[in-house]
Amino acid sequence: MVRTTDLPKWLAALRVRPDAYDISGGGANVAYIIRLNASYWEVFYSDRGYQNSYVALPDESAAYAHFCTLIKKRAHDQSGLKLHNRVGENQFAGPVGM
């Protein structure tokens, strides 16, 4: 399981750009979000104010597991995340199938 402190490093290893996600508890736009809201965790894809694929989970472990699953699925798809390509340019095609 990826820990909170290891998450940015893990995402970088998948070549996910830092602006493709927000783990700070904020509400970045056009990004995957994980945050604590009162007594539960929220995981979703934020796009122009909409919370797509929204899931509320009871604990941090379950939330990070779900967040990592979403990221892995999109990173392997390479069309649903902002990724660094092989020559250092950026590409973004938005979330696919969400």
N, C-alpha and C positions, 0 to 999 in steps of 0.2 A: 504494500500500500504506500502510496506517495503521501508524505507528510506535508503540512502547510509550508514549512520552511524550505522544503525540497521542490515544491511545485514549480517555481519559475525556472529552475535548472532542468527539471523534467520536461517542461514545455519547450524550452530552448533546444533540447536534444531532439525533439520532434520537429524542429524548425518552425515552431509557431511564433509569430511576431508578438511582442508584448502588448500591442494595441488590439489584439484579437480576443483578449480576455481581461477580466477584472476580478481580482481576488482580494481587493482592498476593502470591500464592503460598499463601494460606491455604486454608481449606476452608469457605467460607460455605455455609449451608444454603438451599435453594430459590433457587439462583442459577447462572448460567453461570460456569464456572471455567476459567482457563488458568493453568498452572503448570509450572515445571521440576521434574522428578523424576529425580534422578541425571543420566543422560545423554540423556534424552528429554523431550519436552514432552507434557503431558496437556491435553486439552480435553474438557469434559463438562458436563452439567447435573446439579447436585447437588440431590437431593431426599430428605430424611430418611435420609441415610446411603447412598443409592444413587447410583451414578455412571451416569446415563443418557446414551446416545449417546456413550459413551466412545471417544476416539480417541487413540492415542499417535503422536506425530510426531517425526522425527529432528532437526528444527531449529526455531528460533524463528520464522523467516519463514513456514514451512509452518503452524506452530501458529497464528500470528496470522491468516493467511489463512483457515484453517478457522474459527476463533473469529468472525471478522468475517462470514463467510458465514452461520453460525448466527444471529448477532445480527440481520443484515439480514433474513433469512428471517422471524424471529419479529417483528421490528419492523414489517415490512410487513403481516404477518398481524394484528398488534395484539391477538392473543388469547393469545400465548405469552410475553409479557414484562410486567414491571411498567412501565407507561408513565404519563407525566403526560398527562392528557387536556386538552382545550382550555380548560376552566374551572379548571384547577389541581388537580383532584381526582385521586386515584390509582385505578387499576384493575388487577386481576390475575386471570388466568384459568388460570395454570399452563401448562406446555408442552403444546402440541397435537401429537398424532401422534408422540410420542416413546416 
